[in-house]
Amino acid sequence: MSSNEVSEAEAPDARTQEHGSPGTQPATPGTQPATPGTQTATPGTPRRRRLHPAWIVASVAFLALVGAAGFRAAPGVLMVPLQQEFGWSTTVLSAAVSINLVLFGLTAPFAAALMERFGIRAVTAVALVLIGAGSALTVLVSQSWQILLTWGLLIGLGTGSMALVFAATIANTWFARSRGLVIGILTAGSAAGQLVFLPFMAMLAQDPGWRQASLLIAAGALAVVPLVLKFLKNSPADVGVLPYGAEASVSDSEPGSAPPADADAVAVTAVTGSAAQPSGNAAVRALQVLKRASKVRTFWALVAGFAICGATTNGLIGTHFIPSAHDHGMPETTAAGLLAVVGIFDILGTIASGWLTDRFNPRILLAVYYQFRGIGLLVLPLLLSASVQPSMIVFVVIYGLDWVATVPPTAAICRKVFGADGSVVFGWVFAAHQLGAAAAALAAGAIRDATGQYTYAWFAAAAMCTIAAVISATMRKDAGKAQPAPVAAGAA
């Protein structure tokens, strides 16, 4: 049968693909047939709808992020028990967290390139094994340098490969519509992991002990590996479908797809002379993308804002909230419960942020998120006490809604400005997020050791949030200044 005959036979059913409205996916010569059960062979026959494979992949990715998120809550819960058993200072343990956060960030862009080179499934499975191994080996530590190796090196490499760039890669690979919503849902997986693990770890850390809490984290990460190997497909082509909501030729003007390039996107092409071509070497690919992105002002605005984002979430609240609450007489389990509530509202806030990102200017959303976060940090020292007051509940709810609400708009800007390089660029922006987190975790520990309290750390973080809000609000103006340079004829 000729390709034209195939197109004519399949045309009636192509108009009723399950992932789009009528007419969204016309059949084209050479297009791979859909998986069995997705369409009938008789023209005009009502066809049975089924779940698009993209949603199955997104579900498994969500579970993988939950499994990888266990350690994200661990330092705050385990810091006090480790200090009590080994006598290590807050600065030493903060250094271990800082190494973890640095590797968490710096691994991300290379992980995105590795996923392009070797596939999402293989990289994700290896990352989960590293997290499980690092957490399990923590129970054997007896010297401070060993905690730097387990908490820092092994878990840092594993969580870095499962960083938020993983969510961006899944969304950009498998979805042509509702990408912001999908990134919001996947990002909320980290919050769900915190919600699932944190209260149990806090209880285990007290009775029977912190070693059992570490083993729980290891089990949570390793339990997801079989699901990843079986269900996390690398691309829509692996199962013979197009991305969710895509046509045979995706239009950039289609709602939910990548928006038309703005001034910075034009500038990127002007500077490089051509569209980016993926390199076979993942490290080279990541560094090439960094070189291109570093010539664009919007990239540096995103880097600055996201560094402050990391400092005020993972670096401060995630690492030092429980020790700070403990300083005010609050039981560790109570403080851990408050962070779990942050996780609950983070799920709601991040999904809502993804929905808003699909509909509103992401730069304005970022400015609002950062400013609200700064207000919360400014009043936090006044709210901490031995018992939970209503004002603390209000803080926890607001901070939870805002926790990683910054991720969907940041990823959207990366995709809009940098196009095919968007996922790797987001990896570099996320690296800045973790460098900011590492610096804040270490600095806050040093402030606590020097002054006996965290108050100055909270105030400094509030001021940084205001700076991030200003940077985000003026990002459009910066982008508009990037005038495309003339491109020489025949530029490579």
Order of alpha helices (4+ residues) and beta strands (2+ residues): alpha-alpha-alpha-alpha-alpha-alpha-alpha-alpha-alpha-alpha-alpha-alpha-alpha-alpha-alpha-alpha-alpha-alpha-alpha-alpha-alpha-alpha
